[in-house]
Amino acid sequence: MNLQRTTIRKACIIGSGVMGAAIAAHLANAGLTVLLLDRVPERLTEEEMRQELTLASPQVRNRYAAQALQRLRKTQPAPLYDESFITRIHAGNMEDDLTKIQDADWIIEAVTERLDVKQQVLSQIARWRREDAIVSTNTSGISIEAMSAHLDRSFREHFLGTHFFNPPRYMKLLEIIPGRLTKPEAVAAVRSFAEQRLGKGVVLAKDTPNFIANRIGTYGLLITLREMMKARLSVEEVDAITGPAMGRPKSATFRTLDLVGLDTFLHVADNVRRHAASPEEREVFTPPEVLHEMVKRGWLGEKSGSGFYRKVKSEQGSTILALNLASMDYAKAGKPSYPALEAARAAKGAAAKIRALVEGGDRSSEFSWNVLKHVLLYAAEKAGEIADSIVEIDRAMRWGFNWQLGPFETWDALGLARTAARMEQDGLVLPKWVQDWLAAGNDSFYKQEGGMRKVVINGAWREEETDSTHLSLQRFKEQGRIIERNNGASLIDIGDGAVCLEFHSPNQAIGGDILMMIQRSVEIVEERYEALIIANEARHFCVGANLMLLLMEAQDEEWDEIDRIIRLFQDTMMRLKYCTKPVIAAPHSMTLGGGLEVCLAASRVYAAAETYCGLVEAGVGLIPAGGGCKELILRLSETLADVPAADMQPYVNRIFETIGMAKVSTSAHHAKRLGLLREQDRITASRDRQLYEAKRLALELAASGYLPPEARPIKVVGRDGKAVLQLGARQLHLGGQISDHDLTIADKLAHVLAGGDVPPGTLVSEAYLLDLEREAFLSLCGEPKTQQRMQAMLATGKPLRN
């Protein structure tokens, strides 16, 4: 059997702990049927005894796996795209159900991180697995060869390591670690499935202690601790320096350790220490005594309530305390500031931030340099040992530790030759391959050439390998394929008759420039292209309309100007909707307000699974006015058109609640359940493949003779339905669940969704509902409390409930 073409439909996870259950959940997200097994309990709980169960009862024997499923329902952030997906996971135990693994295409061992336990479980799997089934171990650092050496060749040919990062749904990195005998087809099959169905960024790691990301990441954390103690910096100072200013996540150093757990971190560090070849490396991976002391005291991090930080609640609110490592006392966390740190915060882009920090010439600069120089050198020293290329290392650190730049990308940002010379001045020795590369006249590990990125591999420039399904807007732009652009958006030729409209305003917020570019894009596509895709590579798809502009106009009482802006928005969405060529919106991450209205106007949506969308205007004291209300009622009307006697009211109530409560989906699948996406809209787990798949769908629609939708009358519930909606809002108001202003907003929203004060069942036009939206929006803009909400959102990023 060709393993690369093996269809993975069924999986078995052995071990229902935190990682095992979370991996099972993510496989269920991918549509797999999953069998989750764990050991059989040795004794009854008090509750089981009260129920008069015995050790032979199935509920008892499956207890551990069943409890894991219950935990999945409560875990936050949610491990499942949609809570209904939990039905795809079936609980069992390793005594009664091990024979069922014969049905599994992929078996993942996820038991405790002990070599002897893993060897024992793998022996049990070997007895029952199907001959062509792939078996992998989820381990953060135990040798693949060591745990499988006692098994036969056939098993080892189908066995590999798959190191999922926690939480598996959200962390992009998956390290695949082949064993000495693992067939390339087995690696390719798991890699293909992980990338396409699980949305993973896969790196191939060598079978060395802690593999790639944990090897480099753990080293970096320990070096940071060492340099911190030399510099006598505080926990807060180190986190301020090693966070976004250094191109790292907000959790920086100590918040990261608190999230990971001190006990877990010490276990990972000890794994390298025990297997390191050199005394120098063993010394680095020997954690400072203060970490062991914290573990003794039970200060493990978030899971114990205390770590490097502790949250204390009082009547005045919550206070964050930080640990003083010298005195081992907690005190209120400060807000450090250094000139270089402030310069880094103000700089644009990770490369500029790191340069500003390191070259600032103050205490924070010295510390950041002393940390970075060791981490960069260590990555270079281990490059050939832990991975086949520096690309794998950079990707592992970006995807696994959320660094904005990997070590070699960071080195390039600082200037390879200049940085190397500074390291040598500090008495450090560069690895020979780096010395040779510099001696050959090179001053970077990467370079752009002909719209492609090249990288040093084995002492020569090679094109960086990329998947043909990973389309890059940045690369298209570097190739000079921008058709038209303005300050808010660019229209880019992405080949084969398809073009992509990219929003690039701050936070991709929609203003007049984007609206004009949407209209211009429709004109261009209708004239000479086959399809339009709306997508971008920013952190979010679109956070809504330009709120600052609206607030300024409202405060100046420029009602005619606000009316003009909303008309332009509505006209643009209608132009998009009735484009004669297919329009595909490809949202991801935050897709709010006007961003969602763009998607509602598209012919189809090809959403990333991690899309958090909602019509959230009520949070700033408004209602959707770019066609969001109209489109949801229109879709409801169309859905019920073939059932004339159907009662629309319950469905309108649901729309009213969704918009009025500013609900945001927790995934694209959840968005379908909320009615914000249609059944025919598609979802991909892979952000890397999203543009490729959206383009393919667009061209398929074009090739099949796409026709725009027909304008049809919309049935509304009218004044009677409006009264029902308003009654529900008043009950919430009387119960103290919504404020006076919330009630005002709800009344306006009810008027729009019901179609105004017309008789029930009246047929209205899209233009009529758009007029209602615009009138309600304008009215609310004049409310002082709405302006207060808008101002609060701009100032704090959080809704004000006034």
C-alpha positions in Angstrom: 0.0 0.0 0.0 1.2 3.5 -0.8 1.2 5.1 2.6 1.4 8.6 1.1 -2.1 8.0 -0.4 -3.5 6.3 2.7 -6.7 7.9 3.7 -6.7 8.6 7.4 -10.3 8.3 8.6 -10.0 6.6 11.9 -7.5 7.2 14.7 -6.8 5.9 18.1 -5.2 7.9 20.9 -3.7 5.9 23.8 -3.4 8.1 26.9 -6.2 10.5 27.9 -4.2 13.0 29.8 -4.2 16.7 28.9 -2.2 16.2 25.7 -3.9 12.9 24.6 -7.4 14.3 25.0 -6.5 17.5 23.3 -4.9 15.7 20.3 -8.1 13.5 20.1 -10.2 16.7 20.0 -8.1 18.2 17.2 -8.4 15.0 15.2 -12.1 15.1 15.7 -12.0 18.7 14.4 -10.5 17.3 11.3 -13.5 15.0 10.9 -11.9 11.8 12.1 -13.6 9.1 14.2 -11.3 8.8 17.3 -11.0 6.0 19.9 -9.6 7.4 23.1 -8.1 4.7 25.4 -6.6 4.7 28.9 -5.8 2.3 31.6 -8.4 0.6 33.8 -8.9 2.1 37.3 -7.8 -0.1 40.2 -10.3 1.2 42.7 -13.8 2.7 42.9 -14.5 6.4 43.6 -17.0 7.3 46.4 -19.5 8.4 43.7 -19.1 5.0 41.9 -19.7 3.2 45.2 -22.8 5.2 45.9 -24.1 4.2 42.5 -23.4 0.6 43.4 -21.0 0.1 40.5 -18.2 -2.4 40.5 -14.7 -2.6 39.0 -16.4 -4.7 36.2 -18.8 -1.9 35.3 -18.1 -0.3 31.8 -18.6 3.2 33.3 -15.8 2.4 35.8 -13.5 0.6 33.3 -13.7 3.6 30.9 -13.6 6.2 33.6 -10.3 7.9 32.7 -11.2 8.4 29.0 -14.8 9.4 29.9 -13.5 12.0 32.4 -11.2 13.3 29.7 -14.2 13.9 27.4 -16.0 15.8 30.2 -12.9 18.0 30.7 -12.8 18.8 27.0 -16.3 20.3 27.2 -15.1 22.7 29.9 -11.5 23.5 28.8 -10.8 27.0 27.8 -9.7 28.0 25.2 -11.9 25.3 23.6 -10.1 22.4 22.1 -13.0 21.7 19.7 -14.1 23.9 16.8 -17.7 23.0 17.7 -18.9 21.3 20.9 -20.9 18.8 18.8 -17.6 17.3 17.4 -17.1 15.6 20.8 -19.5 12.8 19.5 -16.7 11.8 17.1 -14.6 10.7 20.1 -15.3 7.3 21.8 -14.0 6.5 25.3 -12.6 3.0 26.1 -9.9 1.2 28.0 -6.8 -0.7 27.1 -7.9 -4.0 28.4 -11.4 -4.3 26.7 -10.8 -2.2 23.6 -7.3 -2.6 22.5 -8.3 -5.0 19.7 -10.3 -2.1 18.2 -7.1 -0.4 17.2 -7.1 -2.7 14.2 -9.6 -0.3 12.6 -7.3 2.7 13.1 -5.3 4.2 10.3 -3.2 6.2 12.7 -2.4 5.3 16.3 -0.9 7.9 18.6 0.6 6.9 21.9 0.4 9.8 24.3 1.1 8.3 27.7 3.4 9.7 30.4 6.9 10.9 29.5 8.7 7.8 30.7 10.7 5.6 28.4 9.8 2.3 30.1 6.0 3.1 30.1 6.1 4.1 26.4 8.0 0.9 25.5 5.4 -1.2 27.3 2.5 0.6 25.6 4.1 0.3 22.1 4.5 -3.4 22.6 0.8 -3.7 23.3 0.1 -1.6 20.2 2.4 -3.8 18.1 0.3 -6.8 19.0 -2.9 -5.5 17.6 -2.2 -2.8 15.0 -3.1 -3.3 11.4 0.1 -4.0 9.3 -0.2 -0.8 7.3 -1.3 1.4 10.2 1.0 4.3 11.1 2.0 4.5 14.8 3.4 7.7 16.3 4.5 8.8 19.8 3.7 12.2 21.2 6.8 13.0 23.1 8.6 16.3 23.8 12.1 14.7 23.8 12.4 11.0 24.4 14.4 9.1 21.7 12.3 7.5 19.0 14.9 4.8 18.5 15.2 4.0 22.2 11.4 3.5 22.6 11.0 1.3 19.5 14.3 -0.7 19.4 12.8 -3.8 20.9 10.0 -4.0 18.2 10.1 -5.7 14.8 11.1 -4.1 11.6 7.6 -3.7 10.2 6.5 -1.8 13.2 9.6 0.5 13.1 9.1 1.2 9.4 5.6 2.6 10.3 6.7 4.3 13.5 7.7 8.0 14.1 7.6 10.8 16.6 4.9 13.5 16.4 5.5 16.2 18.9 2.3 18.3 19.1 2.6 21.6 20.9 0.1 22.5 23.6 -2.7 23.3 23.0 -2.8 21.3 19.8 -5.7 23.2 18.2 -4.0 26.6 18.5 -0.3 25.9 18.3 0.8 25.6 14.7 4.0 23.6 15.1 4.2 19.8 14.7 7.6 18.3 14.9 7.8 15.0 13.0 10.8 12.8 14.0 11.5 9.8 11.8 13.3 6.8 13.3 16.2 5.2 11.6 13.9 2.7 9.8 10.9 4.8 9.3 9.6 4.7 5.7 9.6 8.0 3.9 6.0 7.2 2.8 4.9 7.1 6.5 6.5 10.5 7.1 4.9 11.9 4.0 1.4 10.5 4.9 1.4 12.1 8.4 2.9 15.3 7.1 0.3 15.7 4.4 -2.6 15.0 6.7 -1.2 17.3 9.4 -0.7 20.2 7.1 -3.9 19.9 5.1 -6.4 18.6 7.7 -4.9 19.7 11.0 -3.6 23.1 9.8 -0.1 22.4 11.1 3.2 23.8 10.2 5.4 20.7 10.0 9.2 20.6 10.6 11.3 17.5 10.3 13.5 17.1 13.3 16.3 14.7 14.0 16.1 12.2 16.9 18.0 14.3 19.4 17.1 15.3 22.9 14.1 17.7 22.9 14.3 17.9 19.1 14.3 21.4 17.7 12.0 24.0 19.3 12.3 22.8 22.9 16.1 22.4 22.5 16.6 26.0 21.4 13.7 27.4 23.5 14.8 25.8 26.7 18.4 26.9 26.1 17.1 30.5 25.5 15.1 30.5 28.7 18.0 29.2 30.8 20.4 31.7 29.3 17.9 34.5 30.0 17.8 33.4 33.7 21.6 33.3 33.8 22.1 36.8 32.3 19.3 38.2 34.4 21.1 37.2 37.6 24.3 38.7 36.3 22.6 42.0 35.4 20.5 41.9 38.6 17.3 42.6 36.7 13.8 42.0 38.0 11.2 39.6 36.7 9.2 42.5 35.2 12.3 44.0 33.6 13.2 40.8 31.9 9.7 40.2 30.6 9.5 43.8 29.3 12.8 43.3 27.3 12.2 39.7 26.1 8.6 40.2 24.9 7.4 42.0 21.7 10.4 44.4 21.8 12.6 41.3 21.1 10.1 39.9 18.5 8.8 37.4 21.1 5.2 37.0 22.4 3.7 39.1 25.2 4.2 36.1 27.6 8.0 36.8 27.2 10.1 34.7 29.6 8.5 34.4 33.0 4.8 34.4 31.9 5.8 31.7 29.4 7.4 29.6 32.2 4.3 30.2 34.4 2.1 28.9 31.5 4.3 25.9 30.9 4.7 25.0 34.5 8.0 25.0 36.4 7.9 21.3 37.0 7.4 20.6 33.3 10.2 23.0 32.3 12.7 21.4 34.7 11.8 18.0 33.3 12.5 19.2 29.7 15.8 20.9 30.8 16.9 17.7 32.6 16.3 15.6 29.5 18.9 17.6 27.6 21.3 17.8 30.6 21.3 14.0 30.9 22.0 13.4 27.2 24.2 16.3 26.4 27.6 15.4 25.0 29.7 18.2 26.4 30.2 19.4 29.9 29.6 23.0 28.8 26.1 22.1 27.5 25.3 20.1 30.6 26.2 23.1 32.7 23.9 25.4 30.7 21.0 23.0 31.0 21.5 22.7 34.8 18.7 25.1 36.0 19.5 27.6 38.8 18.6 26.5 42.3 15.9 29.1 42.6 13.7 27.1 40.2 14.0 24.0 42.3 13.2 26.1 45.4 10.0 27.4 43.7 9.0 23.8 42.8 9.6 22.8 46.5 7.3 25.6 47.6 4.6 24.5 45.1 5.0 27.7 43.0 4.6 25.9 39.7 3.0 28.7 37.7 -0.6 29.2 36.6 -1.7 25.7 37.5 -0.8 26.3 41.2 -1.8 29.9 41.3 1.7 31.2 42.0 4.9 31.2 40.0 6.9 34.1 38.9 3.6 36.0 39.0 0.7 35.8 41.4 -2.7 37.3 41.0 -4.3 38.7 44.2 -8.0 39.6 44.3 -9.5 42.2 46.6 -12.6 44.4 46.7 -10.7 47.0 44.6 -10.0 44.4 41.9 -7.1 42.1 40.9 -3.5 43.0 41.4 -0.6 41.2 39.7 2.4 40.5 42.0 5.8 39.6 40.7 8.4 37.4 42.5 11.6 38.9 43.7 14.1 36.1 43.1 16.6 37.5 45.6 14.2 37.7 48.6 11.6 35.1 47.4 8.9 37.7 48.2 6.0 38.9 46.0 5.5 42.6 45.4 3.3 44.6 43.0 4.6 44.3 39.5 6.2 47.4 38.1 6.3 48.8 34.6 9.9 49.1 33.5 11.1 51.6 31.0 14.4 52.1 29.2 15.2 54.4 26.2 16.1 51.4 24.0 13.0 49.6 25.1 10.8 52.6 24.3 12.5 52.9 20.9 11.9 49.2 20.2 8.2 49.6 21.1 7.9 52.5 18.7 9.7 50.8 15.8 7.7 49.1 13.0 8.3 45.4 12.4 10.2 42.8 14.3 13.5 43.4 12.6 13.5 47.1 13.4 12.4 46.5 17.0 15.2 44.0 17.7 17.8 46.4 16.1 16.5 49.3 18.2 16.7 47.2 21.4 20.1 45.8 20.9 21.7 48.9 19.6 20.2 51.3 22.1 23.3 51.5 24.3 21.6 51.2 27.7 21.1 48.5 30.3 18.3 46.8 28.5 20.4 46.8 25.3 23.3 45.2 27.0 21.1 42.5 28.5 19.3 41.8 25.3 22.6 41.4 23.4 24.0 39.1 26.1 21.0 36.8 25.7 20.7 36.9 21.9 24.4 36.4 21.2 24.3 33.0 23.0 21.0 31.9 21.6 22.1 32.7 18.0 25.4 30.9 18.4 23.8 27.9 20.0 21.3 27.6 17.1 24.2 27.8 14.7 26.2 25.2 16.6 23.3 22.7 16.7 22.1 23.4 13.1 23.3 20.2 11.6 22.7 18.1 14.7 19.0 18.8 15.3 17.8 19.5 11.8 18.8 19.3 8.1 18.5 23.1 7.5 18.3 26.4 9.3 14.9 26.8 7.7 13.5 24.0 10.0 15.0 25.7 13.0 13.6 29.2 12.2 10.1 27.7 11.4 10.1 25.7 14.6 10.8 28.7 16.8 8.2 30.9 15.0 5.5 28.2 15.1 6.3 26.6 18.4 7.4 29.5 20.5 5.7 32.3 18.6 8.9 34.2 17.8 8.3 36.6 15.0 11.8 35.8 13.6 13.7 32.6 14.0 17.3 32.7 15.2 18.9 32.9 11.8 16.3 35.5 10.6 17.1 37.5 13.8 20.8 37.3 13.0 20.1 38.6 9.5 18.0 41.5 11.0 21.0 42.5 13.2 23.5 42.2 10.3 25.4 38.9 10.1 28.9 40.2 9.6 28.6 43.1 12.1 27.0 40.8 14.7 29.6 38.0 14.2 32.4 40.5 14.7 30.9 41.7 17.9 30.6 38.1 19.1 34.2 37.5 18.4 35.1 40.8 20.3 33.2 39.3 23.2 35.5 36.3 23.1 33.0 33.9 21.5 33.9 31.4 18.8 31.7 31.1 15.7 30.9 27.7 14.3 33.2 26.8 11.4 30.4 26.7 8.8 29.4 30.3 9.8 33.1 31.4 9.5 33.4 29.8 6.1 30.1 31.4 5.0 31.4 34.9 6.0 34.8 34.3 4.5 33.1 33.6 1.2 31.8 37.1 1.2 28.2 36.5 2.4 26.4 38.8 4.9 23.2 37.0 5.5 21.6 33.5 5.8 18.7 34.5 3.6 18.3 36.7 0.6 15.5 37.7 -1.8 16.2 37.1 -5.5 13.7 37.1 -8.4 10.7 37.2 -6.0 12.0 34.0 -4.2 13.8 33.6 -0.9 17.1 31.8 -1.0 18.8 30.3 2.1 22.2 28.9 2.8 22.2 25.1 2.7 25.5 23.1 2.8 27.5 26.2 2.2 25.6 27.3 -0.9 22.6 29.4 -1.8 19.5 27.3 -2.4 15.9 28.3 -3.1 13.8 27.9 0.1 11.5 24.9 -0.4 7.9 26.0 -0.3 4.7 24.1 -1.0 3.0 25.0 -4.3 -0.3 25.3 -2.4 1.2 28.1 -0.1 0.4 31.2 -2.2 2.1 34.3 -0.8 0.7 37.8 -1.4 4.0 39.3 -0.3 5.8 37.2 -3.0 3.3 38.3 -5.6 3.9 41.9 -4.7 7.7 41.5 -4.8 7.2 40.1 -8.4 5.5 43.4 -9.4 2.0 42.0 -9.7 0.1 44.9 -8.1 -2.6 46.1 -10.5 -3.8 49.1 -8.5 -3.4 50.3 -4.9 -4.2 53.1 -2.5 -3.5 53.6 1.2 -6.1 51.1 2.3 -5.9 48.2 -0.1 -4.1 46.7 -3.1 -5.4 44.6 -6.0 -2.9 41.9 -6.9 -2.8 39.5 -9.9 -2.4 36.0 -8.4 -2.4 34.2 -11.7 -4.8 32.1 -13.8 -7.3 34.9 -14.2 -7.7 35.5 -10.5 -7.0 38.6 -8.6 -6.8 39.2 -4.8 -7.9 42.4 -3.0 -5.7 42.8 0.1 -6.7 45.2 2.9 -3.7 46.9 4.5 -5.1 49.8 6.5 -4.3 49.8 10.3 -6.1 46.7 11.7 -7.5 46.3 8.2 -10.3 48.7 9.3 -12.6 49.7 6.5 -12.6 53.4 5.5 -13.4 55.2 2.3 -10.1 54.2 0.6 -10.9 50.5 1.0 -14.5 51.0 -0.2 -13.3 52.8 -3.3 -10.8 50.1 -4.0 -13.5 47.4 -3.6 -15.6 49.2 -6.2 -12.6 49.7 -8.5 -11.7 46.0 -8.1 -15.2 44.9 -9.1 -14.9 47.1 -12.3 -11.5 45.6 -13.2 -12.5 42.0 -12.5 -15.7 42.4 -14.6 -13.7 43.9 -17.4 -10.7 41.5 -17.7 -10.4 38.8 -15.0 -12.3 35.7 -14.0 -12.6 36.0 -10.3 -11.9 38.1 -7.2 -10.6 36.9 -3.8 -10.6 39.1 -0.8 -7.8 38.0 1.6 -4.8 39.2 3.4 -1.8 38.0 5.4 -2.2 40.3 8.4 -2.9 39.2 11.9 -6.7 39.7 11.4 -8.9 39.8 8.4 -10.8 43.0 9.3 -11.8 44.4 12.7 -14.7 46.5 11.2 -15.2 50.0 10.0 -13.0 53.0 10.9 -14.4 53.8 14.3 -12.2 56.9 14.8 -13.6 58.5 11.7 -17.2 57.8 12.7 -16.7 59.2 16.2 -15.1 62.4 14.9 -17.9 63.0 12.5 -20.5 62.3 15.2 -18.9 64.6 17.7 -18.8 67.3 15.0 -22.5 66.5 14.3 -21.6 66.0 10.6 -24.7 63.8 10.0 -24.7 64.3 6.2 -21.2 63.1 6.1 -22.0 60.0 8.2 -25.0 59.4 5.9 -22.7 59.6 2.9 -20.2 57.2 4.4 -22.9 54.6 5.3 -24.5 54.9 1.8 -21.0 54.4 0.3 -20.5 51.3 2.5 -24.0 49.9 1.5 -23.6 50.7 -2.2 -20.2 49.0 -2.2 -21.4 45.8 -0.5 -24.3 45.7 -3.1 -21.8 46.2 -5.9 -19.7 43.3 -4.5 -22.7 41.1 -4.0 -24.0 41.5 -7.6 -20.6 41.4 -9.3 -20.9 39.4 -12.5 -17.8 37.4 -11.6 -17.4 35.2 -8.5 -16.2 36.9 -5.3 -14.6 34.7 -2.6 -13.9 36.1 0.8 -11.2 34.3 2.8 -11.5 35.5 6.4 -9.3 34.5 9.3 -8.9 35.4 12.9 -10.9 38.5 13.9 -13.5 39.2 11.3 -15.8 41.7 12.9 -18.6 44.2 12.0 -17.9 45.5 8.5 -15.3 42.8 7.9 -18.1 40.2 8.3 -20.4 42.3 6.1 -17.8 42.0 3.3 -18.0 38.2 3.7 -21.8 38.3 3.7 -21.7 40.1 0.4 -19.4 37.6 -1.2 -20.5 34.8 -3.5 -18.9 32.3 -1.2 -16.7 32.3 1.9 -13.6 30.1 2.3 -12.9 30.7 6.0 -9.9 29.6 8.0 -11.1 27.3 10.8 -9.8 29.9 13.3 -12.1 32.6 12.2 -13.8 34.6 15.0 -16.6 36.6 13.4 -19.6 38.6 14.6 -21.7 41.6 13.9 -20.5 43.4 17.1 -21.7 46.9 16.5 -23.9 46.8 19.6 -20.7 46.8 21.7 -20.1 50.4 20.5 -23.7 51.5 20.7 -24.6 50.9 17.1 -26.2 48.3 14.8 -24.8 46.8 11.6 -25.5 49.2 8.7 -23.4 47.8 5.8 -26.0 45.2 5.0 -25.4 42.8 7.8 -28.9 42.9 9.2 -30.4 42.9 5.7 -28.4 39.9 4.6 -29.2 37.7 7.6 -33.0 38.4 7.1 -32.7 37.9 3.4 -31.0 34.5 3.8 -33.7 33.5 6.3 -36.4 34.5 3.9 -34.8 32.5 1.1 -34.3 29.5 3.3 -38.0 29.4 4.3 -39.3 30.4 0.8 -40.3 26.8 0.0 -42.2 26.5 3.3 -44.8 29.3 3.2 -46.5 28.3 6.4 -43.2 28.3 8.4 -43.0 30.6 11.4 -40.1 33.0 10.8 -40.3 34.5 14.3 -38.1 31.9 16.2 -35.4 32.4 13.6 -35.6 36.2 13.7 -35.4 36.0 17.5 -32.1 34.1 17.1 -30.7 36.7 14.7 -31.8 39.4 17.1 -30.0 37.7 19.9 -26.8 37.1 17.8 -26.5 40.7 16.8 -27.9 42.3 19.9 -25.6 40.4 22.2 -22.6 41.0 19.8 -21.9 37.3 19.7 -18.6 36.3 18.2 -18.0 32.8 16.9 -15.3 30.7 18.5 -14.4 29.1 15.1 -15.7 29.1 11.5 -17.7 26.0 12.3 -19.3 27.8 15.2 -20.1 30.7 12.8 -22.1 28.3 10.7 -24.1 27.3 13.8 -24.7 31.0 14.5 -25.9 31.5 10.9 -23.1 33.9 10.1 -21.8 31.5 7.4 -23.8 29.3 5.1 -23.6 25.6 4.6 -22.1 26.0 1.1 -19.3 28.2 2.6 -16.1 26.2 3.1 -13.6 25.9 5.9 -9.9 25.0 5.9 -7.8 24.3 8.9 -4.7 25.5 7.0 -4.0 29.2 6.8 -1.1 28.4 4.5 -3.4 26.8 2.0 -6.3 29.2 2.4 -5.6 31.5 -0.5 -4.8 28.6 -2.8 -8.1 26.9 -2.0 -10.1 30.1 -2.2 -8.6 30.8 -5.6 -9.4 27.2 -6.8 -13.0 27.6 -5.7 -13.3 31.0 -7.4 -12.0 29.6 -10.7 -14.3 26.5 -10.4 -17.3 28.8 -10.0 -16.1 30.9 -13.0 -15.6 27.8 -15.2 -19.0 26.5 -14.4 -20.7 29.6 -15.7 -21.2 31.7 -12.6 -24.2 34.0 -12.4 -24.7 36.6 -9.7 -27.7 36.2 -7.4 -31.1 37.4 -8.5 -32.6 40.3 -6.5 -35.7 38.8 -4.7 -38.3 40.3 -2.4 -37.7 39.6 1.3 -40.4 38.4 3.7 -40.4 40.1 7.1 -42.2 39.6 10.4 -43.3 43.2 10.5 -44.8 45.1 13.5 -46.0 42.0 15.3 -42.6 40.4 15.1 -41.0 43.7 16.2 -43.2 43.7 19.3 -42.0 40.2 20.1 -38.4 41.2 19.9 -39.0 44.3 21.9 -40.8 42.4 24.6 -37.8 40.0 24.9 -35.5 43.0 25.3 -37.7 44.6 28.0 -37.7 41.4 30.0 -33.9 41.4 30.0 -34.0 45.1 31.0 -36.4 44.5 33.9 -34.1 41.6 35.0 -31.1 44.0 35.1 -29.3 42.0 32.4 -29.1 45.0 29.9 -28.8 48.8 30.5 -31.1 51.6 29.4 -28.9 52.2 26.4 -28.8 48.6 25.5 -32.6 48.7 25.4 -32.4 51.7 23.1 -30.1 49.8 20.7 -32.3 46.7 20.9 -35.4 48.8 19.9 -33.6 50.1 16.9 -32.3 46.7 16.0 -35.8 45.2 16.4 -37.2 47.8 14.0 -34.7 46.9 11.3 -34.9 43.1 11.6 -38.7 43.1 11.6 -38.8 45.2 8.5 -40.3 48.2 10.3 -44.0 48.8 11.1 -45.4 46.8 8.1 -48.0 44.0 8.3 -46.5 40.5 9.1 -45.5 38.7 5.9 -44.9 41.8 3.9 -42.4 41.5 1.1 -39.8 44.2 1.0 -36.7 45.0 -1.0 -33.0 45.0 -0.1 -33.0 48.8 -0.6 -35.8 49.2 1.9 -34.0 47.2 4.6 -30.8 49.1 3.9 -32.6 52.4 4.4 -33.8 51.1 7.8 -30.3 50.1 8.7 -28.9 53.5 7.8 -31.6 55.5 9.6 -31.1 53.5 12.8 -27.3 53.8 12.6 -27.6 57.6 12.1 -30.0 57.9 15.0 -27.7 56.0 17.3 -24.6 58.0 16.3 -26.3 61.0 17.8 -26.7 59.4 21.2 -24.1 60.6 23.8 -23.9 57.1 25.3 -23.1 55.6 21.9 -20.3 58.2 21.5 -19.0 57.2 25.0 -19.0 53.6 23.9 -17.1 54.4 20.7 -14.5 56.5 22.7 -14.0 53.7 25.3 -13.5 51.1 22.6 -10.8 53.3 20.9 -9.1 54.0 24.2 -9.2 50.6 25.8 -10.1 48.1 23.1 -12.9 46.9 25.4 -16.7 47.5 25.2 -18.3 49.9 27.7 -21.6 48.9 29.2 -23.1 52.3 30.0 
